[in-house]
Amino acid sequence: MKNSTGHDIADALGLLLRRSTRAHLYTTLTDGLGEAVDDLTYPVLSGLARTGSCSAADLGREIGLDRTTVTRRADRLERAGLLQRRPDPADGRATLLALTDDGRAVIGATRQRLATGIEDSLAAWPEADARDFARLLRRFVDEGPFGDEGASGDEGTSATGRD
């Protein structure tokens, strides 16, 4: 593999992972889903959809935010009925954040919007190319620097279909 391939991929990933790119994507995904759901609160909802119930500190590590920021954003989502706080059965002093049914419905809507947007952007591609791209991207994510063995544990918010 030529040295430029790694640079080309790194440049493309840099564009995808930019904060402004994520904010624009999250704004598009959350448009019209309620006042509490926006580019700032979406990572909290999306992170909880991936992790299940967890503490604000654990969720913060998952989505790259500090516990205080997660707590503030969770407050907005709780007032909107999209998440709830539950006592941690393993630690009576701790609280877990969990999606409500309405929160899961919002995540379902955003994931459908994301999948539709991706499919629309690939509509002009030959079907075999789109399938190959999906397969190879999954392989790169699983086996490359973002996979469990290649990741350092610090992760930004994903813009993949998992969100």
C-alpha positions in Angstrom: 0.0 0.0 0.0 1.4 3.4 -0.9 2.2 5.9 1.7 -0.2 8.4 0.2 -3.2 6.0 0.9 -2.7 6.5 4.6 -2.5 10.2 4.2 -5.6 10.3 2.0 -7.6 8.3 4.5 -6.3 10.4 7.4 -7.3 13.6 5.5 -10.8 12.2 4.9 -11.2 11.2 8.5 -10.0 14.6 9.6 -12.9 16.1 7.7 -15.4 13.6 9.1 -14.3 14.0 12.7 -14.1 17.8 12.8 -16.3 19.3 15.5 -18.1 21.5 12.9 -18.9 18.5 10.7 -20.3 16.6 13.7 -22.3 19.6 14.8 -23.8 20.1 11.3 -24.7 16.4 11.1 -26.3 16.4 14.6 -28.3 19.5 13.7 -29.6 17.8 10.6 -30.4 14.6 12.5 -32.2 16.3 15.3 -34.2 19.0 13.4 -37.8 19.1 14.5 -37.4 16.5 17.2 -38.1 18.8 20.1 -36.6 21.8 21.8 -34.4 19.6 24.1 -32.8 17.7 21.2 -30.0 19.5 19.4 -26.4 19.1 18.4 -25.4 19.5 22.1 -27.7 17.0 23.6 -27.7 14.4 20.8 -24.3 12.9 21.9 -25.8 12.2 25.3 -28.8 10.4 23.8 -26.7 8.6 21.3 -24.1 7.6 23.9 -26.8 6.1 26.1 -28.3 4.2 23.2 -24.8 2.6 22.7 -24.0 2.0 26.4 -27.3 1.4 28.1 -27.8 2.9 31.6 -24.7 4.4 33.0 -23.4 7.2 35.2 -22.8 10.7 33.9 -19.0 10.1 34.4 -19.0 6.9 32.5 -21.1 8.4 29.7 -18.8 11.4 29.6 -15.8 9.1 29.0 -17.8 7.4 26.2 -18.7 10.6 24.4 -15.7 12.8 25.2 -17.4 15.2 27.6 -16.8 15.9 31.3 -19.3 14.7 33.9 -20.6 18.3 34.6 -21.4 18.9 31.0 -23.1 15.6 30.6 -25.2 16.3 33.8 -26.3 19.7 32.4 -27.3 18.2 29.1 -29.0 15.3 30.8 -31.1 17.8 32.9 -32.5 19.2 29.7 -33.3 15.7 28.3 -34.8 14.6 31.6 -37.2 17.7 31.6 -38.2 16.7 28.1 -38.9 13.1 29.2 -36.2 11.6 27.0 -34.1 10.2 29.8 -34.5 9.4 33.4 -32.3 9.0 36.4 -32.3 5.8 38.4 -30.5 4.7 41.5 -27.5 2.5 40.8 -28.3 -0.9 42.3 -24.6 -1.5 42.8 -24.0 1.8 44.7 -26.8 3.4 46.6 -25.1 6.8 46.4 -24.8 6.8 42.6 -27.3 7.6 39.9 -27.6 6.1 36.5 -28.9 7.8 33.3 -31.2 5.8 31.1 -33.2 6.5 28.0 -37.0 6.5 28.3 -39.3 5.1 25.6 -39.5 8.6 24.1 -35.7 8.9 24.2 -35.4 5.6 22.3 -37.9 6.8 19.8 -35.8 9.9 19.2 -32.7 7.8 18.6 -34.7 5.6 16.3 -35.7 8.6 14.2 -32.1 10.0 14.1 -30.7 6.7 13.1 -33.3 6.4 10.3 -32.5 9.9 9.1 -28.7 9.0 9.1 -29.3 5.8 7.2 -31.5 7.5 4.7 -29.0 10.3 4.2 -26.2 7.8 3.6 -28.2 5.8 1.2 -29.2 8.9 -0.7 -25.6 10.0 -1.0 -24.7 6.5 -2.3 -27.6 6.3 -4.7 -25.5 7.2 -7.8 -22.9 4.6 -6.9 -23.1 1.1 -8.4 -24.7 -1.2 -5.9 -21.6 -3.4 -5.7 -19.4 -0.3 -4.9 -21.8 0.8 -2.1 -21.8 -2.8 -0.6 -18.0 -3.0 -0.9 -17.6 0.5 0.8 -19.9 -0.6 3.7 -18.0 -3.8 4.2 -14.6 -2.2 4.0 -15.5 0.7 6.2 -16.8 -1.8 8.8 -13.6 -3.8 8.5 -11.5 -0.6 8.9 -13.4 0.5 12.0 -13.2 -3.0 13.5 -9.6 -3.8 12.6 -8.0 -0.3 12.2 -7.0 2.3 14.7 -10.5 2.6 15.9 -11.0 -1.1 16.8 -10.9 -2.3 20.4 -7.3 -3.3 20.0 -6.2 -0.1 18.2 -8.2 2.4 20.2 -6.6 4.2 23.1 -9.9 4.4 25.0 -10.5 8.1 24.1 -13.2 8.4 21.6 -15.1 11.3 20.1 -18.7 10.9 19.3 -19.2 8.6 16.4 -21.0 9.7 13.3 -21.5 6.1 12.1 -24.8 4.3 11.9 -24.3 3.4 15.6 -25.3 6.9 16.5 
